[in-house]
């Protein structure tokens, strides 16, 4: 479990990125931090592995403050996936994936075997292991980034807008893969995005943030959609527009659900509500 208690982050120029933030991240679930630019979501993520130090307050992992952990050892114990993969361009895929394993002293042969195993896990052919990042597609690079984060089998996985730089088709594929991986691996995942649809797809717990990491609402996707806590939340998630504002339409073959643009989104099946 990860817990934030009264966490604040103020930068030297006086900018308050996070103000008195509290949150419990449950274990073995995916918590998504979603908000627009300036909402503090990436700052919160990076405070978990001490890439950003809090100005005040406490962040604990399983009851131990992250400030009591050596920052290098802490980072090596937590998986971290960046938006653009963050791969080392001069190293082969196999070497990128084994980065943390080599830093922690895993024998070369064992590290290589583990790397090939996680390539299987993320859906990459082992034949790609000898290639360089520039020889891969954007989607493949992101999968390598996930494989590297998983190689040391961490309990916690941090994902900072990992699919923001790929096209919509690849993004949908990677989102599906993320759901599959979480079902299989049961990690504690903290995922950052500005896309509320992605947040609702991936999150067991969704945290909607306003400027300064002010929590507008926390809940499951269903709880937030059914009971938005404020006008801000209702507007942010689009309950009165787009694909979430649905109405019924009778057709010769039954009742369908139609969005505000008149596009059919699904079929209403009686007795399933």
QUIJOUR-V452364 format. One record per residue. N is the residue number from 0. RES is the residue in one letter. D_FIRST is the distance of its C-alpha to the first C-alpha in Angstrom with 1 decimal. Layout:
BEGIN
n=N res=RES d_first=D_FIRST
n=N res=RES d_first=D_FIRST
END
This chain:
BEGIN
n=0 res=X d_first=0.0
n=1 res=X d_first=3.8
n=2 res=X d_first=6.5
n=3 res=X d_first=10.2
n=4 res=X d_first=12.9
n=5 res=X d_first=16.5
n=6 res=X d_first=16.3
n=7 res=X d_first=19.7
n=8 res=X d_first=21.3
n=9 res=X d_first=25.1
n=10 res=X d_first=27.1
n=11 res=X d_first=30.4
n=12 res=X d_first=32.5
n=13 res=X d_first=31.0
n=14 res=X d_first=28.9
n=15 res=X d_first=25.9
n=16 res=X d_first=23.3
n=17 res=X d_first=20.5
n=18 res=X d_first=21.4
n=19 res=X d_first=19.3
n=20 res=X d_first=16.2
n=21 res=X d_first=13.5
n=22 res=X d_first=10.5
n=23 res=X d_first=7.2
n=24 res=X d_first=5.8
n=25 res=X d_first=5.2
n=26 res=X d_first=4.8
n=27 res=X d_first=8.4
n=28 res=X d_first=9.7
n=29 res=X d_first=11.5
n=30 res=X d_first=11.2
n=31 res=X d_first=14.6
n=32 res=X d_first=15.9
n=33 res=X d_first=19.6
n=34 res=X d_first=22.5
n=35 res=X d_first=25.8
n=36 res=X d_first=26.6
n=37 res=X d_first=25.9
n=38 res=X d_first=22.9
n=39 res=X d_first=20.6
n=40 res=X d_first=18.3
n=41 res=X d_first=18.9
n=42 res=X d_first=18.7
n=43 res=X d_first=15.2
n=44 res=X d_first=14.2
n=45 res=X d_first=16.2
n=46 res=X d_first=14.9
n=47 res=X d_first=11.5
n=48 res=X d_first=13.8
n=49 res=X d_first=16.4
n=50 res=X d_first=19.1
n=51 res=X d_first=19.5
n=52 res=X d_first=19.2
n=53 res=X d_first=18.5
n=54 res=X d_first=21.6
n=55 res=X d_first=20.0
n=56 res=X d_first=16.8
n=57 res=X d_first=13.6
n=58 res=X d_first=10.5
n=59 res=X d_first=8.0
n=60 res=X d_first=5.7
n=61 res=X d_first=5.1
n=62 res=X d_first=7.9
n=63 res=X d_first=10.1
n=64 res=X d_first=11.6
n=65 res=X d_first=12.3
n=66 res=X d_first=15.8
n=67 res=X d_first=16.2
n=68 res=X d_first=15.7
n=69 res=X d_first=18.7
n=70 res=X d_first=18.3
n=71 res=X d_first=20.1
n=72 res=X d_first=18.2
n=73 res=X d_first=14.9
n=74 res=X d_first=16.3
n=75 res=X d_first=17.7
n=76 res=X d_first=14.4
n=77 res=X d_first=13.0
n=78 res=X d_first=15.1
n=79 res=X d_first=16.8
n=80 res=X d_first=19.3
n=81 res=X d_first=21.9
n=82 res=X d_first=24.3
n=83 res=X d_first=27.3
n=84 res=X d_first=25.8
n=85 res=X d_first=26.4
n=86 res=X d_first=28.4
n=87 res=X d_first=30.9
n=88 res=X d_first=34.2
n=89 res=X d_first=36.3
n=90 res=X d_first=34.2
n=91 res=X d_first=34.4
n=92 res=X d_first=31.6
n=93 res=X d_first=31.2
n=94 res=X d_first=30.9
n=95 res=X d_first=28.4
n=96 res=X d_first=26.1
n=97 res=X d_first=26.5
n=98 res=X d_first=25.8
n=99 res=X d_first=22.7
n=100 res=X d_first=24.0
n=101 res=X d_first=27.2
n=102 res=X d_first=25.6
n=103 res=X d_first=23.8
n=104 res=X d_first=27.1
n=105 res=X d_first=26.9
n=106 res=X d_first=30.6
n=107 res=X d_first=32.1
n=108 res=X d_first=33.0
n=109 res=X d_first=29.6
n=110 res=X d_first=28.0
n=111 res=X d_first=30.5
n=112 res=X d_first=30.0
n=113 res=X d_first=26.2
n=114 res=X d_first=27.0
n=115 res=X d_first=29.4
n=116 res=X d_first=27.0
n=117 res=X d_first=24.4
n=118 res=X d_first=27.3
n=119 res=X d_first=28.0
n=120 res=X d_first=24.5
n=121 res=X d_first=24.7
n=122 res=X d_first=28.3
n=123 res=X d_first=30.4
n=124 res=X d_first=33.6
n=125 res=X d_first=33.8
n=126 res=X d_first=37.1
n=127 res=X d_first=35.2
n=128 res=X d_first=33.8
n=129 res=X d_first=36.9
n=130 res=X d_first=37.1
n=131 res=X d_first=36.2
n=132 res=X d_first=33.9
n=133 res=X d_first=37.1
n=134 res=X d_first=38.3
n=135 res=X d_first=35.4
n=136 res=X d_first=34.9
n=137 res=X d_first=32.2
n=138 res=X d_first=30.2
n=139 res=X d_first=30.6
n=140 res=X d_first=29.5
n=141 res=X d_first=26.2
n=142 res=X d_first=25.7
n=143 res=X d_first=26.4
n=144 res=X d_first=23.8
n=145 res=X d_first=21.2
n=146 res=X d_first=22.7
n=147 res=X d_first=22.4
n=148 res=X d_first=18.7
n=149 res=X d_first=18.3
n=150 res=X d_first=20.9
n=151 res=X d_first=18.9
n=152 res=X d_first=16.5
n=153 res=X d_first=13.3
n=154 res=X d_first=9.8
n=155 res=X d_first=9.2
n=156 res=X d_first=12.2
n=157 res=X d_first=13.4
n=158 res=X d_first=16.5
n=159 res=X d_first=18.9
n=160 res=X d_first=21.5
n=161 res=X d_first=22.2
n=162 res=X d_first=25.0
n=163 res=X d_first=26.8
n=164 res=X d_first=29.7
n=165 res=X d_first=30.8
n=166 res=X d_first=33.2
n=167 res=X d_first=32.3
n=168 res=X d_first=33.2
n=169 res=X d_first=31.1
n=170 res=X d_first=28.2
n=171 res=X d_first=28.4
n=172 res=X d_first=28.5
n=173 res=X d_first=25.4
n=174 res=X d_first=23.5
n=175 res=X d_first=24.6
n=176 res=X d_first=23.7
n=177 res=X d_first=20.1
n=178 res=X d_first=19.9
n=179 res=X d_first=21.4
n=180 res=X d_first=19.2
n=181 res=X d_first=16.0
n=182 res=X d_first=17.9
n=183 res=X d_first=18.9
n=184 res=X d_first=16.0
n=185 res=X d_first=13.0
n=186 res=X d_first=10.8
n=187 res=X d_first=7.7
n=188 res=X d_first=10.4
n=189 res=X d_first=11.1
n=190 res=X d_first=14.8
n=191 res=X d_first=17.4
n=192 res=X d_first=20.8
n=193 res=X d_first=23.8
n=194 res=X d_first=24.8
n=195 res=X d_first=23.9
n=196 res=X d_first=25.2
n=197 res=X d_first=22.9
n=198 res=X d_first=19.9
n=199 res=X d_first=21.1
n=200 res=X d_first=21.8
n=201 res=X d_first=18.5
n=202 res=X d_first=15.9
n=203 res=X d_first=14.3
n=204 res=X d_first=13.3
n=205 res=X d_first=15.7
n=206 res=X d_first=15.9
n=207 res=X d_first=19.6
n=208 res=X d_first=20.4
n=209 res=X d_first=23.8
n=210 res=X d_first=25.2
n=211 res=X d_first=23.3
n=212 res=X d_first=19.9
n=213 res=X d_first=21.1
n=214 res=X d_first=19.1
n=215 res=X d_first=21.8
n=216 res=X d_first=19.8
n=217 res=X d_first=16.5
n=218 res=X d_first=16.8
n=219 res=X d_first=17.4
n=220 res=X d_first=20.4
n=221 res=X d_first=22.7
n=222 res=X d_first=21.8
n=223 res=X d_first=22.5
n=224 res=X d_first=25.6
n=225 res=X d_first=27.0
n=226 res=X d_first=26.3
n=227 res=X d_first=26.0
n=228 res=X d_first=25.4
n=229 res=X d_first=28.2
n=230 res=X d_first=31.0
n=231 res=X d_first=29.0
n=232 res=X d_first=26.3
n=233 res=X d_first=29.2
n=234 res=X d_first=31.0
n=235 res=X d_first=28.0
n=236 res=X d_first=27.2
n=237 res=X d_first=30.9
n=238 res=X d_first=31.3
n=239 res=X d_first=35.0
n=240 res=X d_first=35.7
n=241 res=X d_first=35.3
n=242 res=X d_first=33.8
n=243 res=X d_first=31.8
n=244 res=X d_first=35.1
n=245 res=X d_first=36.7
n=246 res=X d_first=39.9
n=247 res=X d_first=41.8
n=248 res=X d_first=45.1
n=249 res=X d_first=47.6
n=250 res=X d_first=49.1
n=251 res=X d_first=51.6
n=252 res=X d_first=48.9
n=253 res=X d_first=46.5
n=254 res=X d_first=44.0
n=255 res=X d_first=41.8
n=256 res=X d_first=39.2
n=257 res=X d_first=40.3
n=258 res=X d_first=38.6
n=259 res=X d_first=40.3
n=260 res=X d_first=42.0
n=261 res=X d_first=43.6
n=262 res=X d_first=41.7
n=263 res=X d_first=41.0
n=264 res=X d_first=37.2
n=265 res=X d_first=37.4
n=266 res=X d_first=39.3
n=267 res=X d_first=38.8
n=268 res=X d_first=38.8
n=269 res=X d_first=40.1
n=270 res=X d_first=38.1
n=271 res=X d_first=34.7
n=272 res=X d_first=33.5
END
